[in-house]
Amino acid sequence: MNRREIARLLDHSVLKPEATADDVRAGAAVVREWRVGQYCVQPCRVRDAAAVLGDGAVVIAVVGFPHGCDRSEIKARACDLAIADGAREIDMVVNLGFLRDGDAGAVREDIAAVVRAAGRVPVKAILETAALDDETKRLACRIAVDAGAAFVKTSTGFHPAGGATVADVALMRSVVGEAVGVKASGGIRTLDDVRAMLRAGANRIGTSASAAILAAIPGDGAP
């Protein structure tokens, strides 16, 4: 894939809780300069990001981030507000406690509540795969698909257990098939990382290192 093609698959992220308005504007500048497809920000920054980028990139809001422990009604309301502010994709964190309880119904309803609130806006279900065993990862993927998620996503990037791995991306793709997206996110900082995740089955990459990744692709200047 060339630089332009990879840029369209990136979700550039500015998600640290201490990120300032200047940080969000700097992230938007990266998205514009490198023609990155998506920009992922905290809910309180969606309106600013959308105002800066216009139609130049899809603005993504995180919901229930990073722990996933908000009540489903709160996640759904956060989704409503983010879309009203200009978000065109929603990345929601599933309730890991419910998942580890084996309470598939509660997890399904948690995701479905956000999917219903989102309407036609795609929802990605963040599974925090590094904190789960393989059986639970498979269960989480099946639940997310059943609940209407458009993507399953590996990680928030904030859990101490770690972020995305090639093995987890391959596992997720094997469960969801080709009709549902797989987003690899968490610790992806190099072009080699991106290529490995794409080979494993990811079709979206979350990263805060977009400029460095794209600069490593042969070519002159920005795409």
N, C-alpha and C positions, 0 to 999 in steps of 0.2 A: 504494500500500500504506500502511496506517496504521502507527502506532508499534508496536503489539503484533505485527503481522505481520512487520515488519522485525526486531524484537528476536529473534524465533524463528529467523531466518536467520543471526544473528551467532554467530561463534565468538570470544568474548572471549579475548584471549591475554595471558598473563604469562610471557614466555619468555626475558627477558634473563638471562644467566648469573649476574649479580650480584643477582638478585631474592631477597629474604629471605622468611622465613616470614610476616612482617608484610605484605610486598608481595602474597603469594599470598592472604592473608586479605582484603586490601583489594580484590583482583580479584574474589574470591568475593562480597564485599559489593556490588560493581557488578552482578554477574550477578543476585544476588537482588533488588536494588532495582529494576532495569530489566527484570527477567524475561527476561533473555537466554537463548537456548536452549542454548548450549554454552560450556564453559570449557576452554581449551587451555593445558596446563602442561607443564613438564619432567617426565620420568619420576619423579624423586626427590620431586616434589611431588604426585603423583596421590593418594596415600593421604590427605594432608591436605585436598586440595580436595574429594575425595569425602566425607570425614567432615563437612566444613562444609556442603556443599550437599545431601547426601542425594539425594533424588529430584527436587530442584528444577531441576536442569540436567544435561545430559550432560557428563561429564568426558572430555576428549580428552588422550591422551598423544602426544607427539612421539617418534619413533624414528629413530636414525641422524642426529640433528639437531645442527648444521645442515648438515653437509658430505656425508652419505650414504656415507661411505667405510668404515664398519664392515663386517666380513664378514657375509654373509647370516645365518649361524648366530647371530651376536651380535644382529642386528636381531630375529630370530625370538624369541630368549630375552628380549630387552627387551620385546617385545610380550607374551609370556606373563606376565612380572612385572607389567607395567602393568595388564593385565586383572585379575590377581589382586588388585591394589591398588584397583581400582574404575573403571578406564578403560572407557568404552563406545564409543569410537571411537579409531582409531590413525591418526596422520598420519606417514607414513614418507618419508624423503628417498631418492630413487633414486640410484644410483651414477652420477654425472655423467661420470666418466672412462670407464666402460663404455659409456655412451650415446654419448659423443663418439667412442669407438673404432668405433662401429657394431656393437658386439657385442650384437645384439638378444637372443640366447639368455641371456647373462649378466644382462642387465637384467631380462628376464622372470623368471628364476629368483630374482633378488634380491627382486622384488616378490612373487612367488608364495610364497616362504618365509614372508614376513610374513602374507600372506593365509591360508596354511594354519594358522599359529600362532594367528591371530585367530579362526578358526572363524566364528561368526555375527556377530562384531563387525566393523563396516564399516572398511575401510582406505582412506585417501586417499593417493595417490602424488604426492609433491611433486616437480615437474619442474624447478624453478628456470629458468623460461622466459626470463628476461632474459639468461641466459648461453648460450642456444641459438639457432641459426638456425631459420627456419620449417620447413624440411624435417625437422630433428631433433625439433622440437616435435611435428610430426605423427606421426613414428615413435614418440616416447615415449608419446603418447596411445594409439596402437594397441597398443603393448606392454602398457601398464597395463591396458587393457580385457581383453586376452587373458589376462593374469595374474590377473584377478579383482578388481581394485580397484573399489571402489564409487564413488570420486571421483578425478578428477585435480585437482591443486591447483597454482596458478601458482608460488608462491615461499615461501621460508622467511622472507623479510624481513631476512635477514642477509647476503646476497650483495652484493658491491660493484657488480655489474652492474645492480642495481635490483630492483623488485618487480613487482606486477601492472600490466598495461596492458589497456585496453579491447580493443585489437587481439588480444592474446594470448587473452583470454577468449573472444572471438568465434571465433578459430581453433580453440581447444580444443573448444568446443561443436560446431563444424562437423564435427569428427572423431569425437567420442564419441557423437553423437546425443542422444536424449532419455533413454535408459535408464541413463546414467551421470551422476553429479553433477559439477559444475564449481565448485571453490572458488577464489575470488579472494582473494589475501592478499599483503601486502607494500606498505606505503605508503598504505593506505586509511584516511583520517582524517576525512573529511567526509561529510555526507549526500549531497552531489552525487557524490562518489566512489562511494558505495554504489549510488546509483540508476543511474549509468553502467554499473557492472559488472553489475547485474541486467538492464539492457536488453541488454547484450552477450551474456547467456546464463548468467551465474553463478546458482547457486541456494543458495550458501553464501558468507558473507563472513567472512574472518579479519581481526581488527582489535584493537588495544589502546586504541582511542578510542571504545569503545561508548557510554559515557555522553554524550560530546559529540555523537556522531551522533544518538542518540535524543532528546537534549534539543532538537535543532534541528527536530524534527518538531512541528508545531502540536499543542497539547494541554496540559492542566494536570497538572504533576507527572509522576511515573513512571506507566507504563501500568497 
